[in-house]
Each structure stands twice: as structure tokens, then as C-alpha cells.
Amino acid sequence: MLIPGNSLITATPEEGRQLAMTISRLVIKTTQPDDAVRSRLRDVYANDAMALLQVGQTVAIEFATIAAANNYWRK
């Protein structure tokens, strides 16, 4: 399941941010299902500033989607 609980609706922005990070991790795991390969690559991207910035960008995109689904937590 790529969307935990099958919903983008969260009670708070903090929960939305946590959901964005979870979704981002699940996308990576789905794209590269081999645990050993992901473990080997972790050191590569952990020491690459551009790769880390791309991780942040991926989470930000997911968070923007979740925020929109939550009408930016305004009722």
C-alpha cells in the first residue's frame, strides 16, 4: 500500500508532513525493492548534497499534495 490508511487526510500539518515522508519512503522502496541494494546506495546519497536536496524536494512535493487534499487544514 503506497498511501497508508488509503487517505491523504490528516488532522494537522505535522501529521501531513509525517505522511509525506512515509509516502516518499514507500515510493523509494517500491522503485527499488531490493533491501541490499537500497542499503548499499544509502551511503552514496547520504554523502551527496544534491541527492539530499532531491530527497527534500520529493517530500515537499508529497506534502504539497497532502496539504491541498486537506484544504491547507482550514475548514
KOLGU-4560 file (N, C-alpha, C; in nm, 3 decimals, padded with zeros to 5 digits):
<recs>
<n_xx: 00.085 n_yy: -00.118 n_zz: 00.000 ca_xx: 00.000 ca_yy: 00.000 ca_zz: 00.000 c_xx: 00.089 c_yy: 00.124 c_zz: 00.000 mol: A seq: 1 type: MET>
<n_xx: 00.072 n_yy: 00.208 n_zz: -00.100 ca_xx: 00.155 ca_yy: 00.328 ca_zz: -00.111 c_xx: 00.100 c_yy: 00.447 c_zz: -00.032 mol: A seq: 2 type: LEU>
<n_xx: -00.030 n_yy: 00.446 n_zz: -00.001 ca_xx: -00.090 ca_yy: 00.552 ca_zz: 00.080 c_xx: -00.140 c_yy: 00.487 c_zz: 00.209 mol: A seq: 3 type: ILE>
<n_xx: -00.066 n_yy: 00.502 n_zz: 00.319 ca_xx: -00.108 ca_yy: 00.441 ca_zz: 00.444 c_xx: -00.249 c_yy: 00.485 c_zz: 00.483 mol: A seq: 4 type: PRO>
<n_xx: -00.334 n_yy: 00.389 n_zz: 00.516 ca_xx: -00.472 ca_yy: 00.420 ca_zz: 00.552 c_xx: -00.557 c_yy: 00.458 c_zz: 00.433 mol: A seq: 5 type: GLY>
<n_xx: -00.499 n_yy: 00.455 n_zz: 00.313 ca_xx: -00.569 ca_yy: 00.488 ca_zz: 00.188 c_xx: -00.635 c_yy: 00.626 c_zz: 00.192 mol: A seq: 6 type: ASN>
<n_xx: -00.568 n_yy: 00.720 n_zz: 00.261 ca_xx: -00.622 ca_yy: 00.856 ca_zz: 00.270 c_xx: -00.510 c_yy: 00.957 c_zz: 00.285 mol: A seq: 7 type: SER>
<n_xx: -00.527 n_yy: 01.073 n_zz: 00.225 ca_xx: -00.433 ca_yy: 01.184 ca_zz: 00.242 c_xx: -00.480 c_yy: 01.281 c_zz: 00.351 mol: A seq: 8 type: LEU>
<n_xx: -00.594 n_yy: 01.256 n_zz: 00.408 ca_xx: -00.650 ca_yy: 01.346 ca_zz: 00.509 c_xx: -00.579 c_yy: 01.324 c_zz: 00.643 mol: A seq: 9 type: ILE>
<n_xx: -00.529 n_yy: 01.433 n_zz: 00.700 ca_xx: -00.463 ca_yy: 01.429 ca_zz: 00.830 c_xx: -00.521 c_yy: 01.538 c_zz: 00.918 mol: A seq: 10 type: THR>
<n_xx: -00.504 n_yy: 01.522 n_zz: 01.049 ca_xx: -00.562 ca_yy: 01.619 ca_zz: 01.143 c_xx: -00.481 c_yy: 01.747 c_zz: 01.153 mol: A seq: 11 type: ALA>
<n_xx: -00.350 n_yy: 01.738 n_zz: 01.131 ca_xx: -00.263 ca_yy: 01.854 ca_zz: 01.149 c_xx: -00.158 c_yy: 01.859 c_zz: 01.039 mol: A seq: 12 type: THR>
<n_xx: -00.097 n_yy: 01.976 n_zz: 01.022 ca_xx: 00.015 ca_yy: 01.985 ca_zz: 00.927 c_xx: 00.130 c_yy: 01.891 c_zz: 00.966 mol: A seq: 13 type: PRO>
<n_xx: 00.157 n_yy: 01.875 n_zz: 01.094 ca_xx: 00.264 ca_yy: 01.785 ca_zz: 01.139 c_xx: 00.235 c_yy: 01.642 c_zz: 01.093 mol: A seq: 14 type: GLU>
<n_xx: 00.112 n_yy: 01.597 n_zz: 01.110 ca_xx: 00.076 ca_yy: 01.463 ca_zz: 01.062 c_xx: 00.088 c_yy: 01.456 c_zz: 00.910 mol: A seq: 15 type: GLU>
<n_xx: 00.055 n_yy: 01.565 n_zz: 00.843 ca_xx: 00.069 ca_yy: 01.570 ca_zz: 00.697 c_xx: 00.214 c_yy: 01.557 c_zz: 00.654 mol: A seq: 16 type: GLY>
<n_xx: 00.302 n_yy: 01.624 n_zz: 00.725 ca_xx: 00.446 ca_yy: 01.616 ca_zz: 00.694 c_xx: 00.498 c_yy: 01.474 c_zz: 00.718 mol: A seq: 17 type: ARG>
<n_xx: 00.455 n_yy: 01.412 n_zz: 00.827 ca_xx: 00.496 ca_yy: 01.275 ca_zz: 00.855 c_xx: 00.444 c_yy: 01.180 c_zz: 00.746 mol: A seq: 18 type: GLN>
<n_xx: 00.322 n_yy: 01.202 n_zz: 00.702 ca_xx: 00.265 ca_yy: 01.120 ca_zz: 00.594 c_xx: 00.345 c_yy: 01.140 c_zz: 00.466 mol: A seq: 19 type: LEU>
<n_xx: 00.384 n_yy: 01.264 n_zz: 00.436 ca_xx: 00.463 ca_yy: 01.291 ca_zz: 00.316 c_xx: 00.595 c_yy: 01.215 c_zz: 00.320 mol: A seq: 20 type: ALA>
<n_xx: 00.659 n_yy: 01.211 n_zz: 00.435 ca_xx: 00.785 ca_yy: 01.139 ca_zz: 00.448 c_xx: 00.763 c_yy: 00.989 c_zz: 00.432 mol: A seq: 21 type: MET>
<n_xx: 00.657 n_yy: 00.938 n_zz: 00.489 ca_xx: 00.626 ca_yy: 00.796 ca_zz: 00.476 c_xx: 00.599 c_yy: 00.759 c_zz: 00.331 mol: A seq: 22 type: THR>
<n_xx: 00.519 n_yy: 00.839 n_zz: 00.263 ca_xx: 00.489 ca_yy: 00.813 ca_zz: 00.122 c_xx: 00.617 c_yy: 00.816 c_zz: 00.039 mol: A seq: 23 type: ILE>
<n_xx: 00.702 n_yy: 00.914 n_zz: 00.066 ca_xx: 00.828 ca_yy: 00.924 ca_zz: -00.009 c_xx: 00.913 c_yy: 00.799 c_zz: 00.011 mol: A seq: 24 type: SER>
<n_xx: 00.922 n_yy: 00.751 n_zz: 00.134 ca_xx: 00.998 ca_yy: 00.628 ca_zz: 00.160 c_xx: 00.937 c_yy: 00.508 c_zz: 00.090 mol: A seq: 25 type: ARG>
<n_xx: 00.805 n_yy: 00.501 n_zz: 00.089 ca_xx: 00.738 ca_yy: 00.388 ca_zz: 00.023 c_xx: 00.760 c_yy: 00.390 c_zz: -00.128 mol: A seq: 26 type: LEU>
<n_xx: 00.766 n_yy: 00.509 n_zz: -00.187 ca_xx: 00.794 ca_yy: 00.520 ca_zz: -00.331 c_xx: 00.933 c_yy: 00.466 c_zz: -00.361 mol: A seq: 27 type: VAL>
<n_xx: 01.031 n_yy: 00.502 n_zz: -00.277 ca_xx: 01.168 ca_yy: 00.454 ca_zz: -00.296 c_xx: 01.171 c_yy: 00.302 c_zz: -00.282 mol: A seq: 28 type: ILE>
<n_xx: 01.105 n_yy: 00.250 n_zz: -00.181 ca_xx: 01.104 ca_yy: 00.105 ca_zz: -00.157 c_xx: 01.036 c_yy: 00.031 c_zz: -00.272 mol: A seq: 29 type: LYS>
<n_xx: 00.933 n_yy: 00.089 n_zz: -00.328 ca_xx: 00.863 ca_yy: 00.027 ca_zz: -00.440 c_xx: 00.949 c_yy: 00.032 c_zz: -00.566 mol: A seq: 30 type: THR>
<n_xx: 01.018 n_yy: 00.145 n_zz: -00.585 ca_xx: 01.103 ca_yy: 00.161 ca_zz: -00.703 c_xx: 01.224 c_yy: 00.068 c_zz: -00.697 mol: A seq: 31 type: THR>
<n_xx: 01.282 n_yy: 00.053 n_zz: -00.577 ca_xx: 01.397 ca_yy: -00.036 ca_zz: -00.559 c_xx: 01.363 c_yy: -00.133 c_zz: -00.445 mol: A seq: 32 type: GLN>
<n_xx: 01.298 n_yy: -00.245 n_zz: -00.476 ca_xx: 01.251 ca_yy: -00.337 ca_zz: -00.373 c_xx: 01.361 c_yy: -00.419 c_zz: -00.305 mol: A seq: 33 type: PRO>
<n_xx: 01.481 n_yy: -00.419 n_zz: -00.358 ca_xx: 01.589 ca_yy: -00.499 ca_zz: -00.301 c_xx: 01.653 c_yy: -00.426 c_zz: -00.182 mol: A seq: 34 type: ASP>
<n_xx: 01.634 n_yy: -00.481 n_zz: -00.062 ca_xx: 01.687 ca_yy: -00.417 ca_zz: 00.060 c_xx: 01.838 c_yy: -00.400 c_zz: 00.054 mol: A seq: 35 type: ASP>
<n_xx: 01.909 n_yy: -00.499 n_zz: 00.000 ca_xx: 02.055 ca_yy: -00.493 ca_zz: -00.006 c_xx: 02.101 c_yy: -00.379 c_zz: -00.097 mol: A seq: 36 type: ALA>
<n_xx: 02.035 n_yy: -00.361 n_zz: -00.208 ca_xx: 02.071 ca_yy: -00.252 ca_zz: -00.300 c_xx: 02.044 c_yy: -00.118 c_zz: -00.233 mol: A seq: 37 type: VAL>
<n_xx: 01.928 n_yy: -00.103 n_zz: -00.169 ca_xx: 01.898 ca_yy: 00.023 ca_zz: -00.101 c_xx: 02.000 c_yy: 00.052 c_zz: 00.008 mol: A seq: 38 type: ARG>
<n_xx: 02.041 n_yy: -00.050 n_zz: 00.080 ca_xx: 02.142 ca_yy: -00.032 ca_zz: 00.186 c_xx: 02.275 c_yy: 00.014 c_zz: 00.128 mol: A seq: 39 type: SER>
<n_xx: 02.316 n_yy: -00.044 n_zz: 00.016 ca_xx: 02.442 ca_yy: -00.003 ca_zz: -00.047 c_xx: 02.433 c_yy: 00.141 c_zz: -00.097 mol: A seq: 40 type: ARG>
<n_xx: 02.319 n_yy: 00.180 n_zz: -00.151 ca_xx: 02.303 ca_yy: 00.315 ca_zz: -00.206 c_xx: 02.289 c_yy: 00.422 c_zz: -00.098 mol: A seq: 41 type: LEU>
<n_xx: 02.247 n_yy: 00.383 n_zz: 00.019 ca_xx: 02.222 ca_yy: 00.480 ca_zz: 00.125 c_xx: 02.347 c_yy: 00.565 c_zz: 00.153 mol: A seq: 42 type: ARG>
<n_xx: 02.464 n_yy: 00.503 n_zz: 00.159 ca_xx: 02.586 ca_yy: 00.578 ca_zz: 00.185 c_xx: 02.617 c_yy: 00.675 c_zz: 00.072 mol: A seq: 43 type: ASP>
<n_xx: 02.584 n_yy: 00.635 n_zz: -00.051 ca_xx: 02.610 ca_yy: 00.722 ca_zz: -00.166 c_xx: 02.529 c_yy: 00.850 c_zz: -00.155 mol: A seq: 44 type: VAL>
<n_xx: 02.397 n_yy: 00.838 n_zz: -00.137 ca_xx: 02.315 ca_yy: 00.960 ca_zz: -00.134 c_xx: 02.330 c_yy: 01.035 c_zz: -00.003 mol: A seq: 45 type: TYR>
<n_xx: 02.365 n_yy: 00.967 n_zz: 00.105 ca_xx: 02.383 ca_yy: 01.035 ca_zz: 00.234 c_xx: 02.501 c_yy: 01.131 c_zz: 00.231 mol: A seq: 46 type: ALA>
<n_xx: 02.593 n_yy: 01.110 n_zz: 00.138 ca_xx: 02.712 ca_yy: 01.195 ca_zz: 00.128 c_xx: 02.712 c_yy: 01.281 c_zz: 00.002 mol: A seq: 47 type: ASN>
<n_xx: 02.596 n_yy: 01.296 n_zz: -00.059 ca_xx: 02.584 ca_yy: 01.374 ca_zz: -00.182 c_xx: 02.481 c_yy: 01.485 c_zz: -00.158 mol: A seq: 48 type: ASP>
<n_xx: 02.528 n_yy: 01.608 n_zz: -00.149 ca_xx: 02.440 ca_yy: 01.721 ca_zz: -00.118 c_xx: 02.324 c_yy: 01.733 c_zz: -00.217 mol: A seq: 49 type: ALA>
<n_xx: 02.349 n_yy: 01.713 n_zz: -00.345 ca_xx: 02.242 ca_yy: 01.723 ca_zz: -00.445 c_xx: 02.138 c_yy: 01.613 c_zz: -00.424 mol: A seq: 50 type: MET>
<n_xx: 02.182 n_yy: 01.494 n_zz: -00.392 ca_xx: 02.087 ca_yy: 01.384 ca_zz: -00.368 c_xx: 02.001 c_yy: 01.415 c_zz: -00.246 mol: A seq: 51 type: ALA>
<n_xx: 02.061 n_yy: 01.471 n_zz: -00.142 ca_xx: 01.984 ca_yy: 01.505 ca_zz: -00.023 c_xx: 01.883 c_yy: 01.616 c_zz: -00.053 mol: A seq: 52 type: LEU>
<n_xx: 01.922 n_yy: 01.713 n_zz: -00.135 ca_xx: 01.828 ca_yy: 01.818 ca_zz: -00.175 c_xx: 01.712 c_yy: 01.758 c_zz: -00.254 mol: A seq: 53 type: LEU>
<n_xx: 01.739 n_yy: 01.660 n_zz: -00.338 ca_xx: 01.633 ca_yy: 01.595 ca_zz: -00.414 c_xx: 01.538 c_yy: 01.518 c_zz: -00.323 mol: A seq: 54 type: GLN>
<n_xx: 01.591 n_yy: 01.459 n_zz: -00.217 ca_xx: 01.505 ca_yy: 01.392 ca_zz: -00.119 c_xx: 01.409 c_yy: 01.494 c_zz: -00.058 mol: A seq: 55 type: VAL>
<n_xx: 01.464 n_yy: 01.608 n_zz: -00.017 ca_xx: 01.381 ca_yy: 01.713 ca_zz: 00.041 c_xx: 01.275 c_yy: 01.761 c_zz: -00.057 mol: A seq: 56 type: GLY>
<n_xx: 01.311 n_yy: 01.772 n_zz: -00.183 ca_xx: 01.216 ca_yy: 01.816 ca_zz: -00.286 c_xx: 01.104 c_yy: 01.713 c_zz: -00.303 mol: A seq: 57 type: GLN>
<n_xx: 01.140 n_yy: 01.587 n_zz: -00.301 ca_xx: 01.039 ca_yy: 01.481 ca_zz: -00.314 c_xx: 00.939 c_yy: 01.486 c_zz: -00.199 mol: A seq: 58 type: THR>
<n_xx: 00.989 n_yy: 01.502 n_zz: -00.078 ca_xx: 00.900 ca_yy: 01.512 ca_zz: 00.038 c_xx: 00.813 c_yy: 01.638 c_zz: 00.027 mol: A seq: 59 type: VAL>
<n_xx: 00.871 n_yy: 01.749 n_zz: -00.018 ca_xx: 00.795 ca_yy: 01.873 ca_zz: -00.032 c_xx: 00.681 c_yy: 01.858 c_zz: -00.132 mol: A seq: 60 type: ALA>
<n_xx: 00.706 n_yy: 01.789 n_zz: -00.241 ca_xx: 00.601 ca_yy: 01.767 ca_zz: -00.340 c_xx: 00.488 c_yy: 01.683 c_zz: -00.281 mol: A seq: 61 type: ILE>
<n_xx: 00.524 n_yy: 01.577 n_zz: -00.210 ca_xx: 00.422 ca_yy: 01.494 ca_zz: -00.144 c_xx: 00.344 c_yy: 01.577 c_zz: -00.041 mol: A seq: 62 type: GLU>
<n_xx: 00.416 n_yy: 01.661 n_zz: 00.035 ca_xx: 00.350 ca_yy: 01.743 ca_zz: 00.136 c_xx: 00.254 c_yy: 01.842 c_zz: 00.073 mol: A seq: 63 type: PHE>
<n_xx: 00.292 n_yy: 01.902 n_zz: -00.039 ca_xx: 00.203 ca_yy: 01.996 ca_zz: -00.108 c_xx: 00.076 c_yy: 01.926 c_zz: -00.153 mol: A seq: 64 type: ALA>
<n_xx: 00.088 n_yy: 01.804 n_zz: -00.199 ca_xx: -00.029 ca_yy: 01.726 ca_zz: -00.241 c_xx: -00.120 c_yy: 01.699 c_zz: -00.121 mol: A seq: 65 type: THR>
<n_xx: -00.060 n_yy: 01.660 n_zz: -00.009 ca_xx: -00.138 ca_yy: 01.631 ca_zz: 00.113 c_xx: -00.202 c_yy: 01.759 c_zz: 00.165 mol: A seq: 66 type: ILE>
<n_xx: -00.128 n_yy: 01.869 n_zz: 00.164 ca_xx: -00.184 ca_yy: 01.997 ca_zz: 00.211 c_xx: -00.304 c_yy: 02.038 c_zz: 00.127 mol: A seq: 67 type: ALA>
<n_xx: -00.294 n_yy: 02.021 n_zz: -00.003 ca_xx: -00.407 ca_yy: 02.055 ca_zz: -00.091 c_xx: -00.526 c_yy: 01.964 c_zz: -00.061 mol: A seq: 68 type: ALA>
<n_xx: -00.501 n_yy: 01.836 n_zz: -00.038 ca_xx: -00.611 ca_yy: 01.744 ca_zz: -00.007 c_xx: -00.678 c_yy: 01.781 c_zz: 00.126 mol: A seq: 69 type: ALA>
<n_xx: -00.605 n_yy: 01.844 n_zz: 00.214 ca_xx: -00.658 ca_yy: 01.885 ca_zz: 00.344 c_xx: -00.705 c_yy: 02.030 c_zz: 00.344 mol: A seq: 70 type: ASN>
<n_xx: -00.713 n_yy: 02.088 n_zz: 00.224 ca_xx: -00.753 ca_yy: 02.228 ca_zz: 00.214 c_xx: -00.670 c_yy: 02.314 c_zz: 00.308 mol: A seq: 71 type: ASN>
<n_xx: -00.541 n_yy: 02.281 n_zz: 00.315 ca_xx: -00.444 ca_yy: 02.351 ca_zz: 00.398 c_xx: -00.489 c_yy: 02.362 c_zz: 00.544 mol: A seq: 72 type: TYR>
<n_xx: -00.561 n_yy: 02.261 n_zz: 00.591 ca_xx: -00.605 ca_yy: 02.245 ca_zz: 00.729 c_xx: -00.696 c_yy: 02.358 c_zz: 00.774 mol: A seq: 73 type: TRP>
<n_xx: -00.764 n_yy: 02.421 n_zz: 00.679 ca_xx: -00.866 ca_yy: 02.522 ca_zz: 00.711 c_xx: -01.002 c_yy: 02.463 c_zz: 00.683 mol: A seq: 74 type: ARG>
<n_xx: -01.095 n_yy: 02.497 n_zz: 00.763 ca_xx: -01.232 ca_yy: 02.450 ca_zz: 00.742 c_xx: -01.323 c_yy: 02.566 c_zz: 00.714 mol: A seq: 75 type: LYS>
</recs>
